[in-house]
Amino acid sequence: MSDVTAPMAGKVIEVKVQVGDTVNENDEVLILEAMKMEMPIVAPASGKVSEIKCQKGDSVAADDVLMVIE
């Protein structure tokens, strides 16, 4: 199981996957806006998205768990 975490504080502007989707390592799963820049967040490992803990518009802190991949 792998957690997808926020590298820094920011705002979720797009979630690109849904629970149950299969992703490969380094697939873009989420877009975070931080310091006026869009930052793609990628899957740390291949697997299936089992949980999404944020949604578009949410503010997140550094190291928050955004989703879980099994």
N, CA, C and O atoms as a GROMACS GRO file, in nm:
protein
  280
    1MET      N    1   0.085  -0.118   0.000
    1MET     CA    2   0.000   0.000   0.000
    1MET      C    3   0.090   0.124   0.000
    1MET      O    4   0.189   0.131   0.073
    2SER      N    5   0.053   0.222  -0.082
    2SER     CA    6   0.130   0.345  -0.091
    2SER      C    7   0.040   0.466  -0.070
    2SER      O    8  -0.071   0.473  -0.124
    3ASP      N    9   0.087   0.560   0.009
    3ASP     CA   10   0.015   0.686   0.028
    3ASP      C   11   0.067   0.788  -0.071
    3ASP      O   12   0.188   0.799  -0.095
    4VAL      N   13  -0.025   0.864  -0.129
    4VAL     CA   14   0.012   0.978  -0.213
    4VAL      C   15   0.000   1.100  -0.121
    4VAL      O   16  -0.108   1.130  -0.072
    5THR      N   17   0.112   1.169  -0.099
    5THR     CA   18   0.112   1.282  -0.005
    5THR      C   19   0.141   1.413  -0.076
    5THR      O   20   0.199   1.416  -0.184
    6ALA      N   21   0.100   1.522  -0.011
    6ALA     CA   22   0.125   1.655  -0.065
    6ALA      C   23   0.269   1.694  -0.034
    6ALA      O   24   0.311   1.687   0.081
    7PRO      N   25   0.346   1.736  -0.136
    7PRO     CA   26   0.485   1.776  -0.111
    7PRO      C   27   0.497   1.911  -0.039
    7PRO      O   28   0.598   1.941   0.025
    8MET      N   29   0.391   1.991  -0.050
    8MET     CA   30   0.387   2.120   0.019
    8MET      C   31   0.242   2.162   0.033
    8MET      O   32   0.153   2.102  -0.028
    9ALA      N   33   0.218   2.265   0.112
    9ALA     CA   34   0.082   2.315   0.129
    9ALA      C   35   0.032   2.372  -0.003
    9ALA      O   36   0.108   2.430  -0.080
   10GLY      N   37  -0.096   2.355  -0.029
   10GLY     CA   38  -0.153   2.407  -0.152
   10GLY      C   39  -0.301   2.379  -0.160
   10GLY      O   40  -0.365   2.344  -0.060
   11LYS      N   41  -0.356   2.394  -0.282
   11LYS     CA   42  -0.499   2.374  -0.306
   11LYS      C   43  -0.515   2.272  -0.417
   11LYS      O   44  -0.448   2.279  -0.520
   12VAL      N   45  -0.605   2.178  -0.396
   12VAL     CA   46  -0.633   2.076  -0.497
   12VAL      C   47  -0.714   2.142  -0.609
   12VAL      O   48  -0.823   2.194  -0.585
   13ILE      N   49  -0.661   2.140  -0.732
   13ILE     CA   50  -0.738   2.198  -0.842
   13ILE      C   51  -0.794   2.093  -0.937
   13ILE      O   52  -0.882   2.124  -1.017
   14GLU      N   53  -0.744   1.970  -0.930
   14GLU     CA   54  -0.803   1.863  -1.012
   14GLU      C   55  -0.762   1.727  -0.958
   14GLU      O   56  -0.644   1.704  -0.928
   15VAL      N   57  -0.860   1.638  -0.944
   15VAL     CA   58  -0.833   1.498  -0.911
   15VAL      C   59  -0.856   1.420  -1.040
   15VAL      O   60  -0.965   1.423  -1.095
   16LYS      N   61  -0.752   1.352  -1.088
   16LYS     CA   62  -0.757   1.288  -1.220
   16LYS      C   63  -0.797   1.142  -1.218
   16LYS      O   64  -0.810   1.080  -1.323
   17VAL      N   65  -0.816   1.085  -1.100
   17VAL     CA   66  -0.852   0.943  -1.090
   17VAL      C   67  -0.970   0.928  -0.997
   17VAL      O   68  -1.008   1.021  -0.926
   18GLN      N   69  -1.029   0.809  -0.998
   18GLN     CA   70  -1.140   0.776  -0.910
   18GLN      C   71  -1.106   0.648  -0.834
   18GLN      O   72  -1.018   0.572  -0.875
   19VAL      N   73  -1.177   0.625  -0.724
   19VAL     CA   74  -1.158   0.501  -0.649
   19VAL      C   75  -1.186   0.384  -0.742
   19VAL      O   76  -1.286   0.383  -0.814
   20GLY      N   77  -1.098   0.287  -0.740
   20GLY     CA   78  -1.111   0.169  -0.825
   20GLY      C   79  -1.026   0.175  -0.951
   20GLY      O   80  -1.004   0.073  -1.015
   21ASP      N   81  -0.977   0.295  -0.987
   21ASP     CA   82  -0.891   0.308  -1.105
   21ASP      C   83  -0.757   0.240  -1.081
   21ASP      O   84  -0.705   0.241  -0.969
   22THR      N   85  -0.702   0.181  -1.185
   22THR     CA   86  -0.568   0.124  -1.180
   22THR      C   87  -0.471   0.228  -1.234
   22THR      O   88  -0.494   0.287  -1.339
   23VAL      N   89  -0.362   0.251  -1.160
   23VAL     CA   90  -0.261   0.349  -1.201
   23VAL      C   91  -0.124   0.282  -1.206
   23VAL      O   92  -0.099   0.182  -1.139
   24ASN      N   93  -0.038   0.339  -1.286
   24ASN     CA   94   0.101   0.293  -1.293
   24ASN      C   95   0.189   0.392  -1.219
   24ASN      O   96   0.154   0.510  -1.205
   25GLU      N   97   0.304   0.346  -1.173
   25GLU     CA   98   0.399   0.434  -1.107
   25GLU      C   99   0.428   0.553  -1.198
   25GLU      O  100   0.450   0.537  -1.318
   26ASN      N  101   0.430   0.672  -1.141
   26ASN     CA  102   0.455   0.800  -1.209
   26ASN      C  103   0.338   0.850  -1.293
   26ASN      O  104   0.354   0.950  -1.364
   27ASP      N  105   0.222   0.785  -1.288
   27ASP     CA  106   0.102   0.841  -1.352
   27ASP      C  107   0.058   0.965  -1.274
   27ASP      O  108   0.066   0.967  -1.152
   28GLU      N  109   0.013   1.066  -1.346
   28GLU     CA  110  -0.038   1.188  -1.282
   28GLU      C  111  -0.176   1.156  -1.224
   28GLU      O  112  -0.266   1.114  -1.296
   29VAL      N  113  -0.192   1.177  -1.093
   29VAL     CA  114  -0.319   1.143  -1.028
   29VAL      C  115  -0.393   1.266  -0.976
   29VAL      O  116  -0.513   1.259  -0.949
   30LEU      N  117  -0.322   1.378  -0.962
   30LEU     CA  118  -0.380   1.496  -0.900
   30LEU      C  119  -0.300   1.619  -0.940
   30LEU      O  120  -0.180   1.610  -0.966
   31ILE      N  121  -0.366   1.734  -0.945
   31ILE     CA  122  -0.296   1.860  -0.969
   31ILE      C  123  -0.314   1.948  -0.846
   31ILE      O  124  -0.426   1.971  -0.800
   32LEU      N  125  -0.204   1.994  -0.793
   32LEU     CA  126  -0.202   2.080  -0.674
   32LEU      C  127  -0.152   2.218  -0.715
   32LEU      O  128  -0.056   2.229  -0.790
   33GLU      N  129  -0.217   2.322  -0.666
   33GLU     CA  130  -0.168   2.457  -0.691
   33GLU      C  131  -0.098   2.504  -0.565
   33GLU      O  132  -0.157   2.508  -0.457
   34ALA      N  133   0.029   2.539  -0.581
   34ALA     CA  134   0.109   2.586  -0.468
   34ALA      C  135   0.196   2.700  -0.516
   34ALA      O  136   0.260   2.690  -0.621
   35MET      N  137   0.200   2.807  -0.442
   35MET     CA  138   0.282   2.924  -0.476
   35MET      C  139   0.253   2.970  -0.620
   35MET      O  140   0.345   3.004  -0.695
   36LYS      N  141   0.125   2.972  -0.658
   36LYS     CA  142   0.078   3.019  -0.790
   36LYS      C  143   0.127   2.933  -0.905
   36LYS      O  144   0.124   2.976  -1.020
   37MET      N  145   0.171   2.811  -0.875
   37MET     CA  146   0.215   2.719  -0.980
   37MET      C  147   0.132   2.591  -0.971
   37MET      O  148   0.094   2.548  -0.862
   38GLU      N  149   0.104   2.531  -1.086
   38GLU     CA  150   0.038   2.402  -1.088
   38GLU      C  151   0.144   2.293  -1.076
   38GLU      O  152   0.243   2.292  -1.149
   39MET      N  153   0.122   2.202  -0.983
   39MET     CA  154   0.219   2.097  -0.956
   39MET      C  155   0.152   1.961  -0.974
   39MET      O  156   0.062   1.926  -0.897
   40PRO      N  157   0.195   1.884  -1.075
   40PRO     CA  158   0.136   1.750  -1.090
   40PRO      C  159   0.186   1.658  -0.979
   40PRO      O  160   0.305   1.656  -0.947
   41ILE      N  161   0.094   1.582  -0.922
   41ILE     CA  162   0.128   1.484  -0.820
   41ILE      C  163   0.114   1.347  -0.886
   41ILE      O  164   0.012   1.317  -0.947
   42VAL      N  165   0.218   1.265  -0.873
   42VAL     CA  166   0.221   1.135  -0.941
   42VAL      C  167   0.211   1.020  -0.842
   42VAL      O  168   0.242   1.034  -0.723
   43ALA      N  169   0.167   0.906  -0.894
   43ALA     CA  170   0.156   0.786  -0.812
   43ALA      C  171   0.296   0.736  -0.776
   43ALA      O  172   0.381   0.724  -0.864
   44PRO      N  173   0.321   0.708  -0.649
   44PRO     CA  174   0.453   0.658  -0.607
   44PRO      C  175   0.474   0.511  -0.643
   44PRO      O  176   0.587   0.463  -0.642
   45ALA      N  177   0.365   0.441  -0.677
   45ALA     CA  178   0.374   0.299  -0.710
   45ALA      C  179   0.254   0.261  -0.797
   45ALA      O  180   0.154   0.332  -0.800
   46SER      N  181   0.266   0.148  -0.866
   46SER     CA  182   0.154   0.098  -0.944
   46SER      C  183   0.055   0.029  -0.852
   46SER      O  184   0.093  -0.026  -0.749
   47GLY      N  185  -0.073   0.033  -0.889
   47GLY     CA  186  -0.175  -0.034  -0.810
   47GLY      C  187  -0.312   0.020  -0.839
   47GLY      O  188  -0.334   0.083  -0.943
   48LYS      N  189  -0.404  -0.005  -0.746
   48LYS     CA  190  -0.542   0.038  -0.760
   48LYS      C  191  -0.571   0.146  -0.656
   48LYS      O  192  -0.534   0.133  -0.540
   49VAL      N  193  -0.638   0.253  -0.698
   49VAL     CA  194  -0.675   0.361  -0.606
   49VAL      C  195  -0.783   0.306  -0.512
   49VAL      O  196  -0.892   0.271  -0.557
   50SER      N  197  -0.752   0.299  -0.383
   50SER     CA  198  -0.847   0.243  -0.287
   50SER      C  199  -0.920   0.352  -0.207
   50SER      O  200  -1.029   0.329  -0.155
   51GLU      N  201  -0.859   0.470  -0.199
   51GLU     CA  202  -0.922   0.577  -0.120
   51GLU      C  203  -0.871   0.712  -0.169
   51GLU      O  204  -0.752   0.729  -0.196
   52ILE      N  205  -0.963   0.808  -0.179
   52ILE     CA  206  -0.926   0.946  -0.213
   52ILE      C  207  -0.970   1.032  -0.094
   52ILE      O  208  -1.088   1.034  -0.060
   53LYS      N  209  -0.875   1.102  -0.034
   53LYS     CA  210  -0.902   1.175   0.090
   53LYS      C  211  -0.916   1.326   0.069
   53LYS      O  212  -0.918   1.402   0.166
   54CYS      N  213  -0.926   1.369  -0.057
   54CYS     CA  214  -0.941   1.512  -0.084
   54CYS      C  215  -1.030   1.529  -0.206
   54CYS      O  216  -1.056   1.432  -0.278
   55GLN      N  217  -1.075   1.650  -0.230
   55GLN     CA  218  -1.152   1.678  -0.350
   55GLN      C  219  -1.114   1.816  -0.402
   55GLN      O  220  -1.047   1.893  -0.334
   56LYS      N  221  -1.157   1.845  -0.523
   56LYS     CA  222  -1.126   1.972  -0.586
   56LYS      C  223  -1.165   2.087  -0.494
   56LYS      O  224  -1.276   2.089  -0.439
   57GLY      N  225  -1.074   2.182  -0.476
   57GLY     CA  226  -1.101   2.299  -0.392
   57GLY      C  227  -1.048   2.288  -0.250
   57GLY      O  228  -1.041   2.387  -0.179
   58ASP      N  229  -1.011   2.166  -0.209
   58ASP     CA  230  -0.960   2.147  -0.072
   58ASP      C  231  -0.822   2.212  -0.057
   58ASP      O  232  -0.739   2.206  -0.148
   59SER      N  233  -0.799   2.272   0.058
   59SER     CA  234  -0.665   2.317   0.095
   59SER      C  235  -0.598   2.205   0.172
   59SER      O  236  -0.659   2.144   0.260
   60VAL      N  237  -0.473   2.177   0.140
   60VAL     CA  238  -0.400   2.069   0.205
   60VAL      C  239  -0.269   2.122   0.261
   60VAL      O  240  -0.213   2.220   0.212
   61ALA      N  241  -0.220   2.055   0.364
   61ALA     CA  242  -0.092   2.092   0.426
   61ALA      C  243   0.016   1.997   0.375
   61ALA      O  244  -0.014   1.890   0.322
   62ALA      N  245   0.140   2.037   0.390
   62ALA     CA  246   0.252   1.952   0.352
   62ALA      C  247   0.240   1.818   0.424
   62ALA      O  248   0.209   1.813   0.542
   63ASP      N  249   0.265   1.711   0.352
   63ASP     CA  250   0.264   1.573   0.403
   63ASP      C  251   0.125   1.517   0.432
   63ASP      O  252   0.113   1.406   0.485
   64ASP      N  253   0.017   1.592   0.398
   64ASP     CA  254  -0.116   1.535   0.411
   64ASP      C  255  -0.129   1.418   0.314
   64ASP      O  256  -0.077   1.422   0.202
   65VAL      N  257  -0.200   1.313   0.356
   65VAL     CA  258  -0.226   1.200   0.267
   65VAL      C  259  -0.343   1.238   0.178
   65VAL      O  260  -0.451   1.269   0.228
   66LEU      N  261  -0.322   1.237   0.046
   66LEU     CA  262  -0.425   1.277  -0.049
   66LEU      C  263  -0.504   1.158  -0.102
   66LEU      O  264  -0.624   1.168  -0.126
   67MET      N  265  -0.435   1.045  -0.121
   67MET     CA  266  -0.502   0.923  -0.163
   67MET      C  267  -0.416   0.802  -0.129
   67MET      O  268  -0.298   0.815  -0.099
   68VAL      N  269  -0.480   0.684  -0.134
   68VAL     CA  270  -0.412   0.560  -0.100
   68VAL      C  271  -0.420   0.468  -0.222
   68VAL      O  272  -0.526   0.452  -0.282
   69ILE      N  273  -0.307   0.409  -0.257
   69ILE     CA  274  -0.299   0.314  -0.368
   69ILE      C  275  -0.257   0.178  -0.311
   69ILE      O  276  -0.158   0.168  -0.239
   70GLU      N  277  -0.334   0.076  -0.344
   70GLU     CA  278  -0.301  -0.060  -0.295
   70GLU      C  279  -0.235  -0.140  -0.405
   70GLU      O  280  -0.200  -0.256  -0.384
   0.00000   0.00000   0.00000
